[in-house]
Amino acid sequence: MRLRSALGRGAVLGCTLAALLPAATSPALAATTSPARLGGLPMTSLDGKIRYIPGNESPGSHAKALTLTTALGPATGYDISWPECGGAMPPSSSIAIVGVDDGHPFSQNPCLQQEVEWASTATQRAEYMVVDSPVGWSSPHVLEYADHGPAGDCASTDYLCQSYNWGYNAAYTDVAYADSEGATSRQWWLDIELPTSTSINASGADCYQANFWVCDPKLNSTAILGAVTALREQGKEVGVYSTKTQWQAITGGLPLGVPIWIAGFDYPAATYCDPANAETYWFAAGYPTLVQSLPATFDPDTSCLEY
């Protein structure tokens, strides 16, 4: 999953489906900063119209890397979500992961049922949901889910309370929607990433301004822990999709100890799965289960369990 949406709350949620869908044409290519500095992302612009490649490398070199990655091991597949809505589905595969929301909590992938049908023949099925921070937002949409929940009724500046309620309520809302559409996998992944390089606030006066993530890793971690708790209460196995760089920036390195799904970039999947490279690529005190490689038509995923 590469986030194509960092939509704000409130009025923005009234956007039409047509405005949310990516262009039907293939995305343009553009060079971007070294992926080592970005943690492997962003891969596309938020509207899906531009696909980034690192530095001045050609698309051909990455197409070769993709071929190597998907050939390494028997368990391969794809992850899809709302950006694929209305289009062709990926080929049948061993791994099929479907996003429940459309890029932010308390939203819905309008094509979830269709995509669940595509995933039904896979031997390894899972759902994923996006998590972010409610801090700084003041719309009724946010207040409804952040100010009330298992952490209590929150004061306006009780950001820990708001963060926990937000993550917890988001997970219950997403599972309820998933169940209604037939997405009943036991495995769920939390998508923890930075849609853009400015999606997290810097320390200082703007730390608690509304953004995808705030500068306080304790608050960000609390939202994630709320989602983990709610998923486990519903009998779900929980893992995290991210990169080491982004996980560190968002959570300060929270040792969650769950399976991880690494957003790879430069190398074949085996590079990220290899314990010899754990210090470089692994995060959250977790062991890698999956690696997502450079997307072509669809985001390809490879299991680490064969290595």
ZALUM-707791 format. One record per residue (C-alpha): chain; x, y, z; residue number from 0. Coordinates in steps of 0.001 Angstrom, whole numbers, plus 500000, padded with zeros to 6 digits. Example, Ala and Ser with C-alpha at 12.3 -4.5 7.8 and 13.67 -1.06 7.14 Angstrom:
# ZALUM-707791
<chain=A; c1=512300; c2=495500; c3=507800; n=0>
<chain=A; c1=513670; c2=498940; c3=507140; n=1>
***
This chain:
# ZALUM-707791
<chain=A; c1=500000; c2=500000; c3=500000; n=0>
<chain=A; c1=501366; c2=503382; c3=499099; n=1>
<chain=A; c1=499247; c2=506140; c3=500575; n=2>
<chain=A; c1=497690; c2=508199; c3=497833; n=3>
<chain=A; c1=495557; c2=510142; c3=500291; n=4>
<chain=A; c1=496374; c2=512309; c3=503289; n=5>
<chain=A; c1=492923; c2=513849; c3=503305; n=6>
<chain=A; c1=492057; c2=516213; c3=506100; n=7>
<chain=A; c1=488983; c2=515773; c3=508222; n=8>
<chain=A; c1=485749; c2=517650; c3=508316; n=9>
<chain=A; c1=484712; c2=519285; c3=505057; n=10>
<chain=A; c1=487307; c2=517405; c3=503045; n=11>
<chain=A; c1=485526; c2=514142; c3=503841; n=12>
<chain=A; c1=482703; c2=515290; c3=501611; n=13>
<chain=A; c1=484810; c2=514926; c3=498480; n=14>
<chain=A; c1=483229; c2=512829; c3=495783; n=15>
<chain=A; c1=484473; c2=509375; c3=494899; n=16>
<chain=A; c1=485526; c2=510643; c3=491508; n=17>
<chain=A; c1=487855; c2=513134; c3=493149; n=18>
<chain=A; c1=489435; c2=510403; c3=495250; n=19>
<chain=A; c1=490182; c2=507936; c3=492475; n=20>
<chain=A; c1=493612; c2=508077; c3=490808; n=21>
<chain=A; c1=493917; c2=508793; c3=487125; n=22>
<chain=A; c1=493307; c2=505826; c3=484868; n=23>
<chain=A; c1=496478; c2=506475; c3=482889; n=24>
<chain=A; c1=499868; c2=505181; c3=483963; n=25>
<chain=A; c1=501592; c2=507539; c3=486422; n=26>
<chain=A; c1=504386; c2=509772; c3=485229; n=27>
<chain=A; c1=507875; c2=509066; c3=486538; n=28>
<chain=A; c1=509943; c2=511541; c3=488528; n=29>
<chain=A; c1=513230; c2=511323; c3=490415; n=30>
<chain=A; c1=513143; c2=511857; c3=494157; n=31>
<chain=A; c1=515437; c2=511962; c3=497185; n=32>
<chain=A; c1=517514; c2=508916; c3=498050; n=33>
<chain=A; c1=515162; c2=506298; c3=499522; n=34>
<chain=A; c1=517560; c2=505767; c3=502405; n=35>
<chain=A; c1=516682; c2=509268; c3=503580; n=36>
<chain=A; c1=512960; c2=508776; c3=503111; n=37>
<chain=A; c1=512776; c2=505287; c3=504534; n=38>
<chain=A; c1=511649; c2=503925; c3=501176; n=39>
<chain=A; c1=508652; c2=506239; c3=500731; n=40>
<chain=A; c1=506809; c2=508108; c3=499323; n=41>
<chain=A; c1=506490; c2=505968; c3=496214; n=42>
<chain=A; c1=503787; c2=508042; c3=494528; n=43>
<chain=A; c1=502334; c2=511493; c3=494767; n=44>
<chain=A; c1=499215; c2=511663; c3=496904; n=45>
<chain=A; c1=496927; c2=511765; c3=493858; n=46>
<chain=A; c1=498658; c2=508749; c3=492322; n=47>
<chain=A; c1=499648; c2=510631; c3=489150; n=48>
<chain=A; c1=503420; c2=510530; c3=489695; n=49>
<chain=A; c1=505472; c2=507469; c3=490596; n=50>
<chain=A; c1=508870; c2=508291; c3=492068; n=51>
<chain=A; c1=512159; c2=506561; c3=491345; n=52>
<chain=A; c1=515289; c2=507294; c3=493410; n=53>
<chain=A; c1=517842; c2=509751; c3=492128; n=54>
<chain=A; c1=518533; c2=509579; c3=488405; n=55>
<chain=A; c1=518029; c2=505842; c3=488026; n=56>
<chain=A; c1=515988; c2=504638; c3=485106; n=57>
<chain=A; c1=512667; c2=502798; c3=485412; n=58>
<chain=A; c1=514266; c2=499888; c3=483592; n=59>
<chain=A; c1=516730; c2=499208; c3=486391; n=60>
<chain=A; c1=513894; c2=498952; c3=488900; n=61>
<chain=A; c1=511849; c2=496751; c3=486622; n=62>
<chain=A; c1=514763; c2=494309; c3=486727; n=63>
<chain=A; c1=514863; c2=494478; c3=490531; n=64>
<chain=A; c1=511140; c2=493804; c3=490649; n=65>
<chain=A; c1=511559; c2=490700; c3=488512; n=66>
<chain=A; c1=514232; c2=489399; c3=490856; n=67>
<chain=A; c1=512135; c2=490103; c3=493917; n=68>
<chain=A; c1=508988; c2=488379; c3=492760; n=69>
<chain=A; c1=510956; c2=485351; c3=491582; n=70>
<chain=A; c1=512543; c2=484719; c3=494970; n=71>
<chain=A; c1=510345; c2=482241; c3=496782; n=72>
<chain=A; c1=506986; c2=480589; c3=496285; n=73>
<chain=A; c1=504755; c2=482883; c3=498346; n=74>
<chain=A; c1=504114; c2=486097; c3=496452; n=75>
<chain=A; c1=501125; c2=488302; c3=495847; n=76>
<chain=A; c1=499720; c2=491809; c3=495998; n=77>
<chain=A; c1=498082; c2=494404; c3=498210; n=78>
<chain=A; c1=495288; c2=496615; c3=496923; n=79>
<chain=A; c1=492842; c2=499182; c3=498271; n=80>
<chain=A; c1=490725; c2=502109; c3=497138; n=81>
<chain=A; c1=493187; c2=503347; c3=494433; n=82>
<chain=A; c1=492420; c2=500154; c3=492484; n=83>
<chain=A; c1=488672; c2=500724; c3=492828; n=84>
<chain=A; c1=486825; c2=500136; c3=489584; n=85>
<chain=A; c1=489869; c2=498826; c3=487739; n=86>
<chain=A; c1=491214; c2=495404; c3=486891; n=87>
<chain=A; c1=492217; c2=493184; c3=489782; n=88>
<chain=A; c1=495702; c2=491649; c3=490144; n=89>
<chain=A; c1=496326; c2=488081; c3=489029; n=90>
<chain=A; c1=495415; c2=485296; c3=491439; n=91>
<chain=A; c1=498244; c2=484828; c3=493918; n=92>
<chain=A; c1=499259; c2=483183; c3=497167; n=93>
<chain=A; c1=499208; c2=486468; c3=499117; n=94>
<chain=A; c1=496278; c2=488904; c3=498976; n=95>
<chain=A; c1=496012; c2=491913; c3=501281; n=96>
<chain=A; c1=493135; c2=494378; c3=501045; n=97>
<chain=A; c1=492878; c2=497863; c3=502554; n=98>
<chain=A; c1=489676; c2=498568; c3=504450; n=99>
<chain=A; c1=489736; c2=502379; c3=504425; n=100>
<chain=A; c1=490601; c2=504915; c3=501745; n=101>
<chain=A; c1=493766; c2=506399; c3=503216; n=102>
<chain=A; c1=492793; c2=507645; c3=506665; n=103>
<chain=A; c1=490831; c2=506400; c3=509676; n=104>
<chain=A; c1=487029; c2=506452; c3=509714; n=105>
<chain=A; c1=486718; c2=506254; c3=505959; n=106>
<chain=A; c1=485734; c2=503336; c3=503741; n=107>
<chain=A; c1=487234; c2=501650; c3=500714; n=108>
<chain=A; c1=484188; c2=501775; c3=498400; n=109>
<chain=A; c1=485294; c2=498673; c3=496478; n=110>
<chain=A; c1=486111; c2=496488; c3=499463; n=111>
<chain=A; c1=483629; c2=493756; c3=498556; n=112>
<chain=A; c1=484981; c2=493439; c3=495009; n=113>
<chain=A; c1=488548; c2=493314; c3=496257; n=114>
<chain=A; c1=487707; c2=490736; c3=498919; n=115>
<chain=A; c1=486288; c2=488524; c3=496173; n=116>
<chain=A; c1=489610; c2=488813; c3=494332; n=117>
<chain=A; c1=491457; c2=487834; c3=497530; n=118>
<chain=A; c1=489256; c2=484833; c3=498273; n=119>
<chain=A; c1=491430; c2=482303; c3=496403; n=120>
<chain=A; c1=494706; c2=483299; c3=498105; n=121>
<chain=A; c1=496199; c2=481034; c3=500742; n=122>
<chain=A; c1=497461; c2=484012; c3=502794; n=123>
<chain=A; c1=494754; c2=486666; c3=503178; n=124>
<chain=A; c1=494810; c2=489781; c3=505326; n=125>
<chain=A; c1=493318; c2=493240; c3=505729; n=126>
<chain=A; c1=495063; c2=496504; c3=506544; n=127>
<chain=A; c1=494050; c2=499840; c3=508017; n=128>
<chain=A; c1=495717; c2=503247; c3=508148; n=129>
<chain=A; c1=496461; c2=504898; c3=511501; n=130>
<chain=A; c1=497244; c2=508575; c3=512085; n=131>
<chain=A; c1=496974; c2=511190; c3=514838; n=132>
<chain=A; c1=493859; c2=513147; c3=515887; n=133>
<chain=A; c1=495850; c2=515802; c3=517740; n=134>
<chain=A; c1=495152; c2=519361; c3=516650; n=135>
<chain=A; c1=492017; c2=518607; c3=514654; n=136>
<chain=A; c1=488826; c2=520241; c3=515904; n=137>
<chain=A; c1=486115; c2=519112; c3=513490; n=138>
<chain=A; c1=483099; c2=517247; c3=514903; n=139>
<chain=A; c1=484235; c2=514194; c3=512919; n=140>
<chain=A; c1=487463; c2=513969; c3=514910; n=141>
<chain=A; c1=486013; c2=514972; c3=518244; n=142>
<chain=A; c1=483382; c2=512246; c3=518004; n=143>
<chain=A; c1=485998; c2=509490; c3=517909; n=144>
<chain=A; c1=488886; c2=511067; c3=519837; n=145>
<chain=A; c1=487136; c2=512659; c3=522794; n=146>
<chain=A; c1=485168; c2=509593; c3=523856; n=147>
<chain=A; c1=486228; c2=505979; c3=524229; n=148>
<chain=A; c1=487944; c2=503474; c3=526501; n=149>
<chain=A; c1=490410; c2=506119; c3=527735; n=150>
<chain=A; c1=487463; c2=508183; c3=528975; n=151>
<chain=A; c1=485962; c2=511532; c3=528048; n=152>
<chain=A; c1=488988; c2=513617; c3=527152; n=153>
<chain=A; c1=489769; c2=517201; c3=528030; n=154>
<chain=A; c1=490641; c2=519437; c3=525094; n=155>
<chain=A; c1=494368; c2=519243; c3=525868; n=156>
<chain=A; c1=494495; c2=515619; c3=527021; n=157>
<chain=A; c1=496239; c2=514398; c3=523902; n=158>
<chain=A; c1=497119; c2=510977; c3=525311; n=159>
<chain=A; c1=493464; c2=510274; c3=526011; n=160>
<chain=A; c1=492441; c2=511489; c3=522560; n=161>
<chain=A; c1=495144; c2=509490; c3=520798; n=162>
<chain=A; c1=494223; c2=506212; c3=522463; n=163>
<chain=A; c1=490512; c2=506646; c3=521825; n=164>
<chain=A; c1=491197; c2=507528; c3=518196; n=165>
<chain=A; c1=493242; c2=504436; c3=517421; n=166>
<chain=A; c1=490951; c2=502152; c3=519394; n=167>
<chain=A; c1=487738; c2=503457; c3=517848; n=168>
<chain=A; c1=489265; c2=503398; c3=514362; n=169>
<chain=A; c1=490084; c2=499701; c3=514659; n=170>
<chain=A; c1=486589; c2=498805; c3=515849; n=171>
<chain=A; c1=485038; c2=500882; c3=513065; n=172>
<chain=A; c1=487234; c2=499310; c3=510388; n=173>
<chain=A; c1=486609; c2=495742; c3=511550; n=174>
<chain=A; c1=482855; c2=496355; c3=511601; n=175>
<chain=A; c1=482961; c2=497676; c3=508035; n=176>
<chain=A; c1=485239; c2=494848; c3=506920; n=177>
<chain=A; c1=482912; c2=492241; c3=508416; n=178>
<chain=A; c1=479935; c2=493789; c3=506634; n=179>
<chain=A; c1=481753; c2=493423; c3=503307; n=180>
<chain=A; c1=482997; c2=489886; c3=503879; n=181>
<chain=A; c1=486584; c2=490821; c3=504792; n=182>
<chain=A; c1=487009; c2=488491; c3=507760; n=183>
<chain=A; c1=490721; c2=487619; c3=507717; n=184>
<chain=A; c1=492319; c2=486986; c3=511076; n=185>
<chain=A; c1=495532; c2=488820; c3=510097; n=186>
<chain=A; c1=495389; c2=492616; c3=510133; n=187>
<chain=A; c1=498162; c2=495076; c3=509359; n=188>
<chain=A; c1=498493; c2=498626; c3=510665; n=189>
<chain=A; c1=499764; c2=500983; c3=507966; n=190>
<chain=A; c1=502142; c2=503358; c3=509775; n=191>
<chain=A; c1=503817; c2=505719; c3=507357; n=192>
<chain=A; c1=504454; c2=509272; c3=506208; n=193>
<chain=A; c1=502497; c2=510070; c3=503036; n=194>
<chain=A; c1=504888; c2=512977; c3=502376; n=195>
<chain=A; c1=508069; c2=514313; c3=503930; n=196>
<chain=A; c1=506016; c2=517028; c3=505694; n=197>
<chain=A; c1=503395; c2=514668; c3=507154; n=198>
<chain=A; c1=504976; c2=514847; c3=510610; n=199>
<chain=A; c1=505375; c2=518031; c3=512632; n=200>
<chain=A; c1=508759; c2=519286; c3=513708; n=201>
<chain=A; c1=509503; c2=519884; c3=517363; n=202>
<chain=A; c1=508641; c2=523332; c3=518602; n=203>
<chain=A; c1=505632; c2=525604; c3=518431; n=204>
<chain=A; c1=503956; c2=523589; c3=515677; n=205>
<chain=A; c1=504338; c2=520184; c3=517322; n=206>
<chain=A; c1=500666; c2=519817; c3=518203; n=207>
<chain=A; c1=499216; c2=521418; c3=515087; n=208>
<chain=A; c1=496928; c2=519255; c3=512961; n=209>
<chain=A; c1=498905; c2=516948; c3=510682; n=210>
<chain=A; c1=499103; c2=513271; c3=509801; n=211>
<chain=A; c1=501472; c2=512796; c3=512773; n=212>
<chain=A; c1=502630; c2=515187; c3=515499; n=213>
<chain=A; c1=506204; c2=515553; c3=516722; n=214>
<chain=A; c1=505553; c2=513688; c3=519992; n=215>
<chain=A; c1=506331; c2=509965; c3=519496; n=216>
<chain=A; c1=504545; c2=509087; c3=522741; n=217>
<chain=A; c1=501255; c2=510425; c3=521391; n=218>
<chain=A; c1=501728; c2=508760; c3=518018; n=219>
<chain=A; c1=502582; c2=505478; c3=519730; n=220>
<chain=A; c1=499486; c2=505769; c3=521906; n=221>
<chain=A; c1=497216; c2=505970; c3=518850; n=222>
<chain=A; c1=498910; c2=502861; c3=517452; n=223>
<chain=A; c1=498586; c2=501001; c3=520760; n=224>
<chain=A; c1=494887; c2=501840; c3=520886; n=225>
<chain=A; c1=494423; c2=500227; c3=517469; n=226>
<chain=A; c1=496485; c2=497170; c3=518477; n=227>
<chain=A; c1=494381; c2=496672; c3=521606; n=228>
<chain=A; c1=491090; c2=496945; c3=519726; n=229>
<chain=A; c1=492168; c2=494508; c3=517017; n=230>
<chain=A; c1=493339; c2=491961; c3=519562; n=231>
<chain=A; c1=490097; c2=492287; c3=521492; n=232>
<chain=A; c1=488363; c2=491197; c3=518285; n=233>
<chain=A; c1=490570; c2=488150; c3=517845; n=234>
<chain=A; c1=492865; c2=489607; c3=515195; n=235>
<chain=A; c1=496567; c2=488932; c3=514743; n=236>
<chain=A; c1=498307; c2=492295; c3=514396; n=237>
<chain=A; c1=501341; c2=493321; c3=512357; n=238>
<chain=A; c1=502811; c2=496637; c3=511236; n=239>
<chain=A; c1=503611; c2=497921; c3=507748; n=240>
<chain=A; c1=506314; c2=500607; c3=507698; n=241>
<chain=A; c1=510045; c2=501184; c3=507311; n=242>
<chain=A; c1=512664; c2=501580; c3=509996; n=243>
<chain=A; c1=513154; c2=505253; c3=509172; n=244>
<chain=A; c1=509485; c2=506090; c3=509345; n=245>
<chain=A; c1=508794; c2=503964; c3=512408; n=246>
<chain=A; c1=511588; c2=505761; c3=514243; n=247>
<chain=A; c1=510344; c2=509190; c3=513175; n=248>
<chain=A; c1=506737; c2=508475; c3=514121; n=249>
<chain=A; c1=507082; c2=506368; c3=517285; n=250>
<chain=A; c1=510646; c2=506937; c3=518459; n=251>
<chain=A; c1=511297; c2=503223; c3=517896; n=252>
<chain=A; c1=508393; c2=501724; c3=519863; n=253>
<chain=A; c1=509345; c2=498041; c3=520495; n=254>
<chain=A; c1=505917; c2=496680; c3=519692; n=255>
<chain=A; c1=507168; c2=493134; c3=519117; n=256>
<chain=A; c1=504738; c2=492189; c3=516330; n=257>
<chain=A; c1=505316; c2=490828; c3=512815; n=258>
<chain=A; c1=506478; c2=493507; c3=510400; n=259>
<chain=A; c1=505800; c2=494114; c3=506721; n=260>
<chain=A; c1=508670; c2=496107; c3=505256; n=261>
<chain=A; c1=508161; c2=498625; c3=502480; n=262>
<chain=A; c1=511250; c2=497754; c3=500456; n=263>
<chain=A; c1=512640; c2=499877; c3=497670; n=264>
<chain=A; c1=516066; c2=499273; c3=496189; n=265>
<chain=A; c1=516732; c2=495576; c3=496625; n=266>
<chain=A; c1=515178; c2=492127; c3=496200; n=267>
<chain=A; c1=512938; c2=490988; c3=499030; n=268>
<chain=A; c1=515565; c2=488590; c3=500388; n=269>
<chain=A; c1=517738; c2=491570; c3=501335; n=270>
<chain=A; c1=515108; c2=492884; c3=503740; n=271>
<chain=A; c1=514239; c2=489418; c3=505078; n=272>
<chain=A; c1=517856; c2=488506; c3=505865; n=273>
<chain=A; c1=518614; c2=488645; c3=509630; n=274>
<chain=A; c1=522090; c2=489870; c3=508704; n=275>
<chain=A; c1=520417; c2=493130; c3=507641; n=276>
<chain=A; c1=518130; c2=493422; c3=510650; n=277>
<chain=A; c1=519966; c2=496445; c3=512046; n=278>
<chain=A; c1=519435; c2=498296; c3=508776; n=279>
<chain=A; c1=515845; c2=497431; c3=507866; n=280>
<chain=A; c1=513915; c2=495837; c3=510731; n=281>
<chain=A; c1=511880; c2=497891; c3=513196; n=282>
<chain=A; c1=509424; c2=497697; c3=516115; n=283>
<chain=A; c1=511359; c2=494776; c3=517663; n=284>
<chain=A; c1=509562; c2=492619; c3=515125; n=285>
<chain=A; c1=510476; c2=489860; c3=512673; n=286>
<chain=A; c1=509686; c2=490456; c3=508983; n=287>
<chain=A; c1=506854; c2=488425; c3=507518; n=288>
<chain=A; c1=506429; c2=490310; c3=504244; n=289>
<chain=A; c1=508294; c2=492699; c3=501980; n=290>
<chain=A; c1=506535; c2=495025; c3=499576; n=291>
<chain=A; c1=508583; c2=495829; c3=496477; n=292>
<chain=A; c1=508581; c2=498601; c3=493886; n=293>
<chain=A; c1=505095; c2=498772; c3=492358; n=294>
<chain=A; c1=504362; c2=498194; c3=488697; n=295>
<chain=A; c1=500640; c2=497937; c3=487939; n=296>
<chain=A; c1=500049; c2=496616; c3=491469; n=297>
<chain=A; c1=502123; c2=496579; c3=494679; n=298>
<chain=A; c1=503893; c2=493189; c3=494823; n=299>
<chain=A; c1=504519; c2=491409; c3=498115; n=300>
<chain=A; c1=506876; c2=488551; c3=498963; n=301>
<chain=A; c1=506863; c2=486358; c3=502042; n=302>
<chain=A; c1=509974; c2=486221; c3=504201; n=303>
<chain=A; c1=509055; c2=482860; c3=505638; n=304>
<chain=A; c1=510846; c2=480909; c3=502893; n=305>
<chain=A; c1=514238; c2=482510; c3=503505; n=306>
***
